[in-house]
Amino acid sequence: MPVLFRHATRLGALVVGFAASGGAQSSTTASIAIADSLFQSIQLPPALAFGYPPNDIHKPRIVEMIRRREFDALDAVYGALQADVARDVKHEMRFADAFEAVHRDEPTLLASISAWVTARPRSAHARVARASYQFAAAWRRRGTAYVADTPEENIRGMTELAQRAVDDVVAALQIDSTHLIAYEVAIGVTKLAGSHELAAQLMTRGLAIHRGSYDLRRAFITMLWPRWGGSENAMVAFAEQAARDSALNPRLATLRGAVYENRANDSSLARNYAGAVRELNKAVAFGPERMYVRGRGEAYFRLGAYEYAFADLRFALIERSQDRVTLEYYGRTLVELATRARQAIRPTILSRAIEVLELAAYLDPPNVRVRNALVRAREMAGS
């Protein structure tokens, strides 16, 4: 994809077993073989995979703080998270989730973020929040199809929104050159622009401050997917380089599985979900990286292998408890499991499904699949 954004150069001035045979469980299974205790409310463990802290960020709370324009409190919350990252980069996913809270299609929320920028012109967090909102909007506008299948009007809309994100992320980095999420958003914008060189510069600068960051490298390696103008050879070389820093952060070794994640993504786009599971099994062999496990759970769901999907999606939800995609597929999986569960445990499963799907619906209001699953769960529960 050619470079799209006339402002992108400003960033540069500041310088990303089951399906081994393709099988699936029968959707007509009469019972499920999952321990009843696993359907109770999930309690976050004291530490997650690779020593990451539990992800306790409550996105609805942040959204409500923005709506109420509690700017002092917002800067305090984001400032405390940034201090945690400076102390230990493994807090990066908590910091990222706090900004992902604004990934909503809600113009009034954007107006409140803009009021935050106006009221606190020296707040890098306010700028990054608005950049995150615009960046998410740009992705929604683009869609998930290959660029050749994406209407030109979508590309134009994506470009305009991404340019606004560029302006804010530049301003944020001028205010605070250490802001991890500003770098992450900036790398994402350059992905839309197709500028690998600029993304590499941004990543290098960010890693000079946050050397053990997985998220910055993750943002960059997705640019190297062949569909984004990269190559598998480039992905493998980058992953091996990242793995050399695994003493700083053991999660970095899992980037060796990214090449298989890319293949799985292509398989899923072709609706070859058994193929996606096979590739993601290879990715997970490098470690239980959440995105690989979540992707495999989605593929199992598509295959109707709901017990396998449950195991993967439950793990992914523990790792990142308010990820919209995980919440959707976990909730939908619970509904499917409830249809074949013993009568004694069915109310508990449906209670969990409703709880999960209500949060998914709050975080992603336009998602019709979530709304339909929630209606179905409530009807089954008789509520």
PyMOL commands that set and color helices and strands:
alter all, ss='L'
color gray80, all
select helices_A, chain A and resi 9-13+19-21+36-39+49-51+59-67+71-87+89-100+107-119+124-142+147-149+152-175+180-193+196-209+214-224+226-228+232-243+250-269+273-284+290-303+306-319+324-338+346-363+368-381
alter helices_A, ss='H'
color red, helices_A
deselect
rebuild
show_as cartoon
